[in-house]
Amino acid sequence: MGGDLTSGPLNINVVVYGSPFSEKILTRSGAKPGDIICISAQVGKASKGLKDWKNNIDSSFIDSYLRPKAKIELGKEISLIANACIDTSDGLLADLKKMLNASRCGADVYIDDIPITSDINDLNAGDDYDLCFTLPEEMVCDNFIKIGIVKEGKKINLCSNKGYDIDIKGYEHY
């Protein structure tokens, strides 16, 4: 389930119907204190692709922007073990914040551990369409990139030993 809120002179929508992988349906609201926050891919590839496309630079990142790949297999893999999940179409930090708010939790997010494409602003760039999810520590697999831990309360701490300083922004629909 999901949707797209847009405005402007042209809006093209596609509707896709499907069935859940299992009886358990992942929502934004299931994160629990102690859960590990994970993603599965480097952030900012689509943003870099858009910049390259606009500047007529031939790069492999353009496909990340123009032809994003749905994370169907990842969704299947985590469907029974994750507690919460959200796609990162509006930017990793913005979507993570939405998931934590829905779960009534906070987090320590280790931004030094997040693989970025160009610079720290990739954390707020949208259109990557990866999945950000939480799961119990014992369920974390080697192919998941651990980026934080869910905490009690609603405070989101962006932690960095490299001196990174960034605000949570992301795409605003209106």
C-alpha positions in Angstrom: 0.0 0.0 0.0 1.2 3.5 -0.7 0.7 6.5 -2.8 2.1 9.6 -4.4 1.2 13.1 -3.6 2.3 15.5 -6.4 1.4 18.9 -7.9 2.2 20.5 -11.2 1.0 20.8 -14.8 1.5 17.0 -15.5 0.9 14.0 -13.3 1.2 10.4 -14.6 0.2 7.7 -12.2 0.5 3.9 -12.4 -1.4 1.6 -10.1 0.0 -1.8 -9.3 -2.0 -4.5 -7.5 -0.4 -7.5 -5.7 -0.6 -9.9 -2.8 1.5 -9.9 0.3 4.4 -12.4 0.6 3.1 -13.8 3.8 0.4 -13.2 6.4 2.6 -10.6 8.1 2.5 -7.2 6.4 5.3 -4.8 7.2 4.2 -1.3 8.1 6.0 1.8 9.2 4.7 1.5 12.7 6.3 -1.7 14.0 9.8 -0.6 15.0 10.8 -1.5 18.5 13.5 -0.2 20.9 16.6 -2.3 20.4 15.9 -3.1 16.7 18.7 -2.5 14.3 18.0 -0.1 11.5 19.2 -1.3 8.1 19.3 -0.5 4.4 20.6 -2.6 1.5 22.4 -0.2 -0.8 24.5 2.9 -1.1 22.5 6.1 -1.0 22.5 9.0 -3.5 22.9 7.0 -6.7 19.6 8.4 -8.2 20.5 11.9 -7.2 23.9 11.6 -8.9 22.2 10.1 -12.0 19.8 13.0 -12.2 22.8 15.5 -12.0 24.7 13.6 -14.6 21.6 13.3 -16.9 20.9 17.1 -16.6 24.6 17.8 -17.4 24.8 15.4 -20.3 27.4 13.3 -18.5 27.3 9.6 -19.5 27.4 7.6 -16.3 26.0 4.3 -14.9 24.2 6.4 -12.3 21.6 7.6 -14.8 19.9 4.3 -14.8 19.5 4.5 -11.0 17.5 7.6 -11.6 15.6 6.8 -14.8 15.1 3.0 -14.3 15.0 2.3 -10.5 14.8 -1.4 -9.6 12.1 -2.5 -7.2 13.5 -4.3 -4.2 11.1 -7.3 -4.5 13.6 -10.0 -3.4 14.7 -7.9 -0.4 11.1 -7.4 0.5 10.5 -11.2 0.4 13.7 -11.8 2.4 12.7 -9.4 5.3 9.0 -9.9 5.2 8.9 -12.4 8.1 11.9 -11.1 10.2 11.6 -7.3 10.0 9.4 -5.3 12.4 9.0 -2.1 10.3 9.9 -1.0 6.8 9.7 2.1 4.5 11.0 2.8 1.0 13.5 5.7 0.7 11.9 7.5 -2.2 11.8 10.8 -0.3 15.3 10.5 1.1 16.8 8.1 3.6 16.7 10.4 6.6 13.2 11.8 5.9 11.7 8.4 5.4 13.5 7.0 8.4 12.0 9.8 10.5 8.5 9.0 9.1 9.0 5.3 10.1 10.3 6.2 13.6 7.4 8.7 14.1 4.9 6.1 13.1 6.5 3.7 15.5 6.6 6.3 18.3 10.3 5.7 18.7 13.6 7.5 18.3 17.0 6.3 17.2 20.8 6.7 17.1 21.7 6.9 13.5 25.4 6.3 12.7 25.8 8.4 9.6 29.5 7.4 9.2 28.3 3.9 8.5 26.0 4.9 5.6 27.6 4.4 2.2 27.1 7.6 0.2 27.6 8.3 -3.5 28.7 11.9 -3.7 28.5 13.7 -0.4 26.7 13.9 2.9 23.6 15.5 1.2 22.9 12.1 -0.3 21.3 11.2 3.0 18.5 13.6 2.1 18.3 12.9 -1.6 15.3 11.0 -2.9 14.5 8.5 -5.6 16.8 5.7 -4.4 13.8 3.4 -3.7 15.8 1.2 -1.4 14.1 -0.2 1.7 14.9 1.0 5.2 13.9 -1.5 7.8 14.2 -2.5 11.4 14.7 -6.0 12.8 16.0 -7.7 16.0 19.8 -7.8 16.1 19.9 -11.6 15.9 18.1 -11.4 12.5 20.6 -9.1 10.8 22.3 -10.7 7.8 25.6 -9.8 6.3 24.0 -8.3 3.2 22.2 -5.7 5.3 23.9 -2.4 6.0 23.5 -1.5 9.7 23.0 2.2 10.1 21.5 2.6 13.6 19.5 1.4 16.5 15.9 2.2 17.5 15.6 3.8 20.9 12.9 4.7 23.4 11.5 8.2 23.2 11.2 10.2 20.0 14.6 11.8 19.7 16.7 11.0 16.6 20.4 11.4 17.2 22.6 11.7 14.1 25.9 10.4 15.3 29.3 11.1 13.5 32.9 10.7 14.5 33.9 12.3 11.2 32.3 15.6 12.0 29.4 15.3 9.6 26.6 17.7 10.4 23.3 17.5 8.6 19.6 18.2 9.2 16.8 15.8 8.3 15.2 17.2 5.2 14.2 15.1 2.1 11.6 15.6 -0.5 8.5 17.7 0.5 5.4 16.8 -1.5 3.8 20.2 -0.8 
